[in-house]
Amino acid sequence: MGESLTLWQELVNAAKGDPFIVVASALFFLAILHTFIAPKFAAIAHRMELAHAERVRLGSVAVSSEGKSANFRASILHFLGEVEAVFGLWAFVLFSVLIVWPGKGWAFACAYIETASYDAAGKIAVGGVMPAEPSRYIEPLFVFVIMAMASSRPILAAANRLLGAVGKFLGGSPVTHWATVLTLAPLLGSLITEPAAMTIAALLISAQFKAYNPSTRLRYATLGLLFVNISIGGTLTNFAAPPVVMVAAKWEWTTLHMLNDFGLKALLAIVLSNLLYAFIFRHEFRQMAEGVSNVTETEKPDVIPFWVTIAHAGFMAWSVFMLMGHHPALLLAGFLVFLAFTVATPQWQAPILLRSPLLVAFFLASLVVHGGLQGWWISPVLVRLDEFTLFLGATFLTAFNDNAAITYLASQVPALSSGTDAARALQYAVLTGAVTGGGLTVIANAPNPAGQSILAPHFQDGVSPFRLALWALAPTTIAALCFLYLPHA
């Protein structure tokens, strides 16, 4: 009776105890599969829209009084092709299955969606006291708020001036500007949080894409670098990266510990990866440099009063502190005051774009809904791995589940929180594995959907998950080598 169960036996027992968790995981993997074929839906929708536009031109379809007309089927396919909407769609399927599942029902389904809390026995608080832990939806809310703030005109102008000044100091060529964004922005993620850093970096890269029109290969290489660099660049502190926040308090990690044990290796990996891709695309960057004067001559400095920029930075800092304190109401209140401030200073503002932040927040909230039902198979897998295999396992699992979910589940495993040297080695392995794999897919790291949403217009028929993973593989490997083979405590 004292013999430990094998992994298969434990999974079978969990499935027998509550068969619904198997269905929930099947829906989760269907959602993952959907993300890989989403560009196909987008391509079909694009062709249908072109055909519809031609019919409108010929006068064979009805139009509104403003001359507008849309193809309903194309709109549906566009929705199915939005990667950020995929998990939300399947979350609704999950919710519907919960409602009709024997022994669950409407009250159970609502309680689960509101708490995303579901233990191995399939029990949650229904009609009683909800779990005492902070809202699991504060991170999606924070990402929505910080994306909107980080994309405001004063913040973008300040970031552009800072990164532009560094780029000019290093030579002012297209490759130096490119490398500056891909190096400094990820490191800023350890201060202003990864979602904010991703938003700023993606917007600056988008401007470079518009100016230089790089090849498709370079665009995918840049996107892969951006995702990997942002994922590992948030490890210089203990408060900015979601996978770090999930475990820092429980494992007693300070910012100094993060910097010494993780941050310096992440910095080295970022620099090496950028140098590698800069060398691979050196001929294309040289061709870009020949036309750089035609781009810069039309640029005008965006002069915004210093106090306006400081106010925006203050709103972002407030949002970070509210995230750290788990105060969603105060986080939202700060965002409302921020909107009022932009209304009061219209001469220095641009319209606040909310579509991308809303889509990304929807994606993350849906991932929380799905992730709450995956612990029955992730946790038993993690607890059976040694340091090296745990690193590889966390890297692999991260590609199919948000890395913050991986570290959160690891923090619930008693063996990883015992305080022994062996436990600390496993802690190091699970976090480094989680952040190393954070660039392989759009769902691997919470800020990735933000970057993809901003840069997707530069990819015809959307971003291909296969090509993204291919170009993210080299920087992922470099990060893995740095974390695995450089000394750590």
Secondary structure, 3 states (H helix, E strand, C coil): CCCCCCHHHHHHHHHHHCCHHHHHHHHHHHHHHHHHHHHHHHHHHHHHHHHHHHHHHHCCCCCCCCCCCCCHHHHHHHHHHCHHHHHHHHHHHHHHHHHHCCCCCHHHHHHHHHHCCCCCCCCCCCCCCCCCCCCCCHHHHHHHHHHHHHCCHHHHHHHHHHHHHHHHHCCCCHHHHHHHHHHHHHHHHHHHCHHHHHHHHHHHHHHHHHHHCCCHHHHHHHHHHHHHHHHHHHHHCCCCCHHHHHHHCCCCCCHHHHHHHHHHHHHHHHHHHHHHHHHHCHHHHHHHHHCHHHHHCCCCCCCCCHHHHHHHHHHHHHHHHHHHHCCHHHHHHHHHHHHHHHHHCHHHCCCCCCHHHHHHHHHHHHHHHHHCCCHHHHHHHHHCCCHHHHHHHHHHHHCCCCHHHHHHHHHCCHHHHCCCHHHHHHHHHHHHHHHHHHHCCCCCCCCHHHHHHHHHHHCCCCCCHHHHHHHHHHHHHHHHHHHHHCCCC
